[in-house]
Amino acid sequence: MHDLRAITPLGRSEPVVEVHGTVTMTEVTDVALASVAARRGREPETLAALERVLGDAPPAPGCLGGKTLTAFWMGPDLWMIEAPNDTHEDLAAQLAALSSGAMSVTEQTDAWCRFDLTGERLADVFERLCAANIRAFQGGEAVRTTIHHLGCYILCRTPAHMSVIGARSSAGSLHHALRTALVSAL
């Protein structure tokens, strides 16, 4: 019989947590992800289904939102949905069941890695990493950018809490870039 053990995107048995000055960086592994795309001609049905799931209208371009679950805008009629993994391990199947065929849903949980940075002076850190104007963020923003030549999403939950989502296959490189910027800025 197989003895399989889950590992984090950084290849560990437990998520990595590091403190650099006033900022804590945490590898987040307890979130389920699913992408949702409206099918042509079914956009109103998709918006209605997402509003039921999120408890609010789906986020507009460049935004993060939701009351019961969280979503961020990825492109025209395309969103990424986040949910606690312990209650939504099968998030994609749950969303697909609600859609009545109006949207295409794809499981994304194991395709991405996420690092949360919490604390003061996050803008000082991110200005070393990317071109996003983090200093203007007030909470609720979601931008696609590059960090260390890697395509990433930066989600501003609050000015003192940013999430960076990147490809799981590049988790080590993204972690290194974030750590380097933290050490440089703080």
Secondary structure, DSSP 8 states (H G I E B T S, - for coil): --------TTS-SS--EEEETTEEEEEE-SEEEEEEEE-TT-HHHHHHHHHHHHSS----TTBEE-SSSEEEEEETTEEEEEEETTT-TTHHHHHHHHHTTSEEEEE-GGGEEEEEEEES-HHHHHTTT-SS-GGG--SSEEEEEEETTEEEEEEEEETTEEEEEEEGGGHHHHHHHHHHHHHHH-
